[in-house]
């Protein structure tokens, strides 16, 4: 499954990049996130509860960041286990482009799932993933916009 989108955030690129690397901001924005622990500048551990169709699962997993292209771009990869519900792994490439006082955030994400979740059907999974991504980026934009002085 692949997701691609872009969003305009009313904040300078440096502030957007800093927020994307702030575990407190991410925890607040990730749908269903119960806990996000920063082990290092490039390693995070997450506990997330997701409901997809009739399947509700608590995932715990690890995320690794590659910040070699910072602050213009970075990528992340991770995997999580939801017990009997299944497992997921994937990654995303994010680019940030300054546009005056705003920042254009573009992402391309890929994910693979297995277990009960994989049996739900690709249309349900794809639509749920799109909704979750849209919800994350809307929350993220709102948080970053709120922290930007007028």
C-alpha positions in Angstrom: 0.0 0.0 0.0 1.3 3.5 -0.9 0.2 6.9 0.3 1.3 10.2 -1.2 0.1 13.7 -0.3 1.2 17.3 0.5 0.1 19.8 3.0 0.8 23.5 3.5 1.8 24.5 7.0 1.7 28.1 8.1 5.1 28.1 9.7 8.8 28.4 8.6 10.5 25.2 7.5 12.8 25.1 10.6 9.8 25.2 12.9 8.1 22.4 11.0 11.3 20.3 11.0 11.7 20.8 14.7 8.1 19.8 15.4 8.5 16.6 13.3 11.4 15.7 15.6 9.6 16.5 18.8 8.2 13.4 20.5 5.6 15.4 22.5 4.2 17.0 19.3 4.1 13.6 17.5 2.5 11.8 20.4 -0.2 14.5 20.4 -0.8 14.1 16.7 -0.6 10.4 16.0 -4.1 8.9 16.0 -4.5 6.4 18.8 -1.0 7.1 20.3 -0.8 6.1 23.9 3.0 6.5 24.4 6.0 7.7 22.4 9.4 7.2 23.9 12.5 8.7 22.4 15.5 6.4 22.9 17.9 8.5 20.8 17.8 11.2 18.1 17.0 8.5 15.6 15.1 5.8 17.5 11.6 6.0 18.9 9.3 3.4 20.5 5.5 3.8 20.1 2.4 2.3 21.5 -0.7 2.9 19.4 -4.3 1.6 19.5 -5.9 1.4 16.0 -9.3 0.3 14.9 -9.6 -0.9 11.3 -13.1 -2.2 10.5 -14.0 -4.8 13.1 -10.4 -5.3 14.2 -9.0 -3.2 17.1 -5.4 -3.7 18.1 -2.8 -2.3 20.3 0.5 -2.0 18.4 3.9 -1.6 19.9 6.8 -0.9 17.6 10.0 0.9 16.8 10.7 3.7 14.4 14.1 4.7 13.0 14.7 8.1 11.6 17.2 8.9 8.8 18.0 12.6 9.1 20.9 12.7 6.6 18.9 15.1 4.3 17.8 17.4 7.1 16.2 20.0 7.3 15.0 19.6 3.7 14.1 15.9 3.8 14.2 12.9 6.1 12.9 9.4 6.1 11.6 7.0 8.7 11.0 3.3 8.8 9.4 1.1 11.4 7.6 -2.0 12.3 4.9 -2.8 14.9 3.2 -5.9 16.3 -0.4 -6.0 17.2 -0.5 -9.5 18.6 -3.3 -11.6 17.2 -4.5 -8.8 15.0 -1.3 -8.9 13.0 1.7 -6.8 12.3 2.7 -3.9 10.1 5.9 -2.4 8.7 6.6 0.5 6.5 8.3 3.8 6.0 7.9 7.3 4.7 10.0 9.9 2.9 9.2 13.5 3.9 10.4 16.6 2.1 10.0 20.2 3.4 10.0 23.1 1.0 10.0 26.7 2.2 7.4 28.9 0.4 7.6 32.4 1.9 6.3 32.2 5.5 4.8 28.7 4.9 6.2 25.2 4.4 5.0 22.6 1.9 5.3 19.2 3.4 5.2 16.3 1.0 5.3 12.6 2.0 5.4 9.3 0.2 4.6 6.3 2.5 4.6 2.6 2.0 3.2 0.0 4.4 2.8 -3.8 4.5 0.5 -5.6 6.9 -0.1 -9.2 7.9 -2.3 -11.3 10.1 -6.0 -10.6 10.6 -5.6 -7.0 9.4 -4.5 -8.2 6.0 -7.7 -10.2 5.6 -9.9 -7.1 5.8 -9.5 -6.2 2.2 -7.3 -3.7 0.5 -10.0 -1.0 0.0 -10.8 -0.8 3.7 -7.2 -0.8 4.6 -6.3 1.9 2.1 -9.2 4.2 3.0 -8.4 3.8 6.8 -4.7 4.5 6.2 -5.6 7.6 4.2 -7.9 8.8 7.0 -5.3 8.2 9.6 -2.6 10.0 7.6 -5.0 13.0 6.9 -5.9 13.1 10.6 -2.2 13.1 11.7 -1.2 15.9 9.3 -4.2 18.0 10.1 -3.4 17.7 13.8 0.2 18.3 13.1 -0.5 21.5 11.1 -2.9 22.7 13.8 -0.3 22.2 16.5 2.5 23.9 14.5 0.2 26.7 13.5 -0.8 27.3 17.1 2.9 27.5 18.2 3.6 30.1 15.5 3.4 33.7 16.8 1.0 35.8 14.8 
